[in-house]
Amino acid sequence: MLITNGKLVTWEEPNQILEGQALAISDGLIAEIGPQAGLLSRYPQDERLDAGGQYVMPGNICAHTHFYGAYARGLAIPGPAPKDFPEILEKLWWPLDRALRMDDVRASAEVMLVDAIKHGTTALIDHHASPNAIEGSLDAIAEVVDRSGVRAVLCYEVTDRNGMDGARAGISENLRFIQEQSRRGSARLGAMFGLHASLTVSDATLDICRDAIPPEVGFHIHAAEHEVDEYDSLAKSGMRVIDRLSRRGILGPRAIVAHAIHIDARESELLAESGTWVTHQPRSNMNNGVGVADVESLMRLGVPVCLGTDGFSHTMWEEWKTAYLLHKIWRRDPRRMNGMDVVAMAVHNNAALAGQFFPQGPLGVIQPGALADLIFVDYHPHTPLTPGNLPWHIIFGFHESMVTATIVAGRVLMRDRQLLTMDEEAVAAHARELAPGVWERYNAQF
Ligand SMILES: [Zn+2]
């Protein structure tokens, strides 16, 4: 396939915006980039996709999400509003994930992947929980991922909060899916080993998981999202959360720690020394009122910080904007969280993290040999747009509704805003049919 008449944002370092160049895709990779006339004559038989002057960019990547959160939208929490994060877990997330059956798991993945494709998010790292439908849940999600055409990395959140049987079932589901994945070798699916959070896993469970995980696989865990995680860890082990995870062998260059808000200086160093990935979810953190991760300090220490949605809509530029604004008001200093810091997280670090799972070629850049995960953006700047000022055009001017085409591994998933692999109306209608049952089972727990 040939993409013509686009302005190509390469997101290389340094960034380039190429005009008058076409892009040839073959076998899911960017085969060649060059002057349009030359490529048109060299690839006369190739299907052509005319970008019509739009920006053509690498697809957005989400470093941490929860597809199963789809049924939270519009849900009324009974009784007084939760006053803090532990109450949000107890009154919202835990009864909601216990209400999910396998059909609901599948439907929530469908809803979230429609949302991702529409909004130009082409790769996602999911963290799944459905305590009453554990075995096979990752396969159910993988089937939807496969059908949708996006890239995704999946895992199951192991926790002790549903008893030892629940913990064991979560461990088995991770291991089963990891083995299945390495046997199946799908180019668009990856596997991690999920752990819910430090506060819901005992040392014994952590040790079982560490002993069971294959060496090439990493853990994906929430940590220090709220101070309760630190106090729980101190009470359980006498150590702060990251010290405890370090001691138990959970950290490392393949592991993801989501949030890392309430950590101290030594914990930050441990994350840096171990090469652990940290994900930042500013919309979720603001919504839960849990605080702000000191992302700038973590990045100065060399921690690779990435950007995720935590189950919010997969509108990554919304997350960019929130990160950009949040750190300014938090520090009461408009110089904080420079646009390039947001790019470091959302573009370069997200691509490096997700790229570990898809080694067929570089991810998140437009260059020969890179994975052909691309979006078209219908944006008409009224001031000069350059490779250097693009971050500020994105933060102040771009919107996910401007995404008109989404391509993953060279396959067009959305063209002229028409979804080609998923039927949005049918997906939403099916999810709405299941929603009353989910909400009824949720409400029955109060
Ligand atoms: Zn999360």
Residues whose N, C-alpha, C, O or C-beta is under 5 A from the ligand:
A	BS01	ZN	A258 D310
